[in-house]
Amino acid sequence: MCLAVPLKIIKIEKKFAVARVGSLKRQINIEMLDNLKVGDYCLVHAGFAIQKVDIKAAKEMQDILSQIPNARKPKK
């Protein structure tokens, strides 16, 4: 099963960005998406931003993911 996770962009440097959910931060490749800005949310799969999502959709997905048994709940 493949899973993309919504992360918030907190820093952009050329083709890469630092994104986070709760206290978890990851460097991701943003080369496939245009016009991402700091503060935007995107779906991340295998280290690549694959789709920009609005804040409402990102929060809904984070809530659903937090309900998976043994999953860490992101800090808000």
Rosetta silent file (secondary structure, phi, psi, omega in degrees, C-alpha in Angstrom):
SEQUENCE: MCLAVPLKIIKIEKKFAVARVGSLKRQINIEMLDNLKVGDYCLVHAGFAIQKVDIKAAKEMQDILSQIPNARKPKK
SCORE:     score description
SCORE:     0.000 S_00000001
   1 L     0.000  135.492  176.846    0.000    0.000    0.000 S_00000001
   2 L   -99.594  144.818 -178.276    1.249    3.467   -0.890 S_00000001
   3 L  -140.544  129.242  173.750    0.547    6.391    1.370 S_00000001
   4 L  -106.319  139.242 -174.909    1.046   10.109    0.871 S_00000001
   5 E  -115.832  134.827  178.097    1.176   12.289    3.974 S_00000001
   6 E   -77.122  125.730  178.414    0.194   15.969    4.138 S_00000001
   7 E  -126.509  154.088  178.940    3.082   18.162    5.310 S_00000001
   8 E  -100.070  131.487  178.672    3.423   21.929    5.735 S_00000001
   9 E   -74.602  125.410  179.016    6.246   23.721    3.894 S_00000001
  10 E  -116.545  -13.435  179.288    8.385   25.676    6.358 S_00000001
  11 E  -160.111  138.673  179.043   11.465   26.473    4.251 S_00000001
  12 E  -124.648  132.962  175.904   12.274   26.420    0.516 S_00000001
  13 E  -137.703   96.357  179.690   15.728   26.172   -1.066 S_00000001
  14 L    58.919 -113.245 -176.225   15.646   25.795   -4.855 S_00000001
  15 L   -89.975    4.141 -177.369   14.321   22.291   -5.686 S_00000001
  16 E  -127.504  159.307  176.968   13.986   21.207   -2.066 S_00000001
  17 E  -143.076  157.576  168.375   11.959   22.218    0.943 S_00000001
  18 E  -100.677  128.613 -178.222   11.801   21.443    4.629 S_00000001
  19 E  -129.411  156.461 -177.815    8.306   20.306    5.530 S_00000001
  20 E  -144.178  158.206  166.699    6.735   19.226    8.795 S_00000001
  21 E  -137.959  120.797 -174.356    3.840   17.594   10.498 S_00000001
  22 L    60.459 -128.507  179.840    3.812   18.148   14.250 S_00000001
  23 L   -95.604   -1.728  179.987    7.419   17.965   15.424 S_00000001
  24 E   -83.363  124.092  178.478    8.536   15.713   12.537 S_00000001
  25 E  -119.146  141.962  179.006   10.566   17.567    9.877 S_00000001
  26 E  -140.545  145.944  170.792   11.707   16.199    6.534 S_00000001
  27 E   -87.393  130.853 -178.123   13.605   17.503    3.532 S_00000001
  28 E  -128.738  156.494  175.981   11.511   16.889    0.423 S_00000001
  29 E   -89.504  127.984 -178.290   11.911   17.353   -3.296 S_00000001
  30 L  -113.898   15.105 -174.374    9.448   19.926   -4.666 S_00000001
  31 L   -62.269  -26.464 -177.218   10.596   19.858   -8.299 S_00000001
  32 L   -80.689  -12.247 -177.258    7.315   18.327   -9.578 S_00000001
  33 L  -116.041  141.512  176.659    5.139   21.173   -8.273 S_00000001
  34 L   -98.345  152.291  169.579    5.034   24.799   -9.321 S_00000001
  35 L    63.766   29.346  172.602    4.335   27.792   -7.121 S_00000001
  36 L   -76.178  140.627  178.476    4.768   26.214   -3.674 S_00000001
  37 L  -127.993  160.363  173.278    5.296   28.785   -0.946 S_00000001
  38 L   -57.689  132.569 -177.996    6.215   28.643    2.717 S_00000001
  39 L   101.432  -18.663  177.718    3.025   27.858    4.607 S_00000001
  40 L   -72.472  155.879  173.551    1.511   25.704    1.843 S_00000001
  41 E  -108.494  144.367  176.449    0.515   22.097    2.469 S_00000001
  42 E  -145.373  155.526  174.368    1.350   19.294    0.067 S_00000001
  43 E   -83.002  134.152 -177.592    1.041   15.546   -0.113 S_00000001
  44 E  -120.820  128.772  176.451    4.436   13.869    0.204 S_00000001
  45 E  -133.914  127.385  177.724    5.226   10.351   -0.974 S_00000001
  46 L    53.844   35.049  176.321    8.691    8.793   -0.897 S_00000001
  47 L    85.693    4.345 -178.885   10.270   12.197   -0.262 S_00000001
  48 E  -117.945  134.735  171.895    8.549   13.958   -3.165 S_00000001
  49 E   -74.812  122.294 -174.416    5.821   16.585   -3.024 S_00000001
  50 E  -113.425  -17.313  179.191    3.193   15.200   -5.393 S_00000001
  51 E  -161.708  135.800  173.973    0.169   17.463   -4.903 S_00000001
  52 E   -80.802  137.875  177.923   -0.639   20.787   -3.266 S_00000001
  53 E  -130.180  155.112  177.786   -3.639   20.617   -0.895 S_00000001
  54 L   -79.990  166.405 -174.024   -5.559   23.259    0.996 S_00000001
  55 H   -61.958  -36.844 -179.761   -5.324   23.519    4.772 S_00000001
  56 H   -63.401  -47.322  179.187   -8.771   21.996    5.333 S_00000001
  57 H   -63.618  -40.681  179.740   -7.949   18.867    3.315 S_00000001
  58 H   -61.778  -45.518 -179.250   -4.531   18.579    5.007 S_00000001
  59 H   -65.466  -40.292  178.053   -6.056   18.753    8.501 S_00000001
  60 H   -61.358  -44.098  178.983   -8.757   16.199    7.589 S_00000001
  61 H   -64.884  -41.543  178.300   -6.099   13.781    6.294 S_00000001
  62 H   -62.392  -39.618  177.828   -3.936   14.311    9.381 S_00000001
  63 H   -63.290  -44.040  178.640   -6.947   13.564   11.607 S_00000001
  64 H   -62.597  -45.969 -179.742   -7.692   10.351    9.699 S_00000001
  65 H   -63.023  -32.511 -178.787   -4.053    9.241    9.847 S_00000001
  66 H   -70.150  -15.302  179.731   -3.931    9.917   13.594 S_00000001
  67 L   -86.473   -6.615  178.186   -6.702    7.337   14.073 S_00000001
  68 L   -70.781  128.926  179.739   -4.575    4.480   12.733 S_00000001
  69 L   -55.240  139.727  178.654   -3.604    2.185   15.635 S_00000001
  70 L    69.076    6.017  176.638    0.003    2.651   16.792 S_00000001
  71 L   -84.118  145.037  176.194    0.417    5.791   14.665 S_00000001
  72 L   -77.585  133.245  179.120    1.981    8.825   16.289 S_00000001
  73 L   -83.359  125.619  179.024   -0.452   11.685   16.576 S_00000001
  74 L   -66.213  144.521  175.437    0.989   14.934   15.164 S_00000001
  75 L   -76.461  145.660 -178.116    1.223   17.879   17.516 S_00000001
  76 L   -96.301    0.000    0.000   -0.917   20.827   16.464 S_00000001
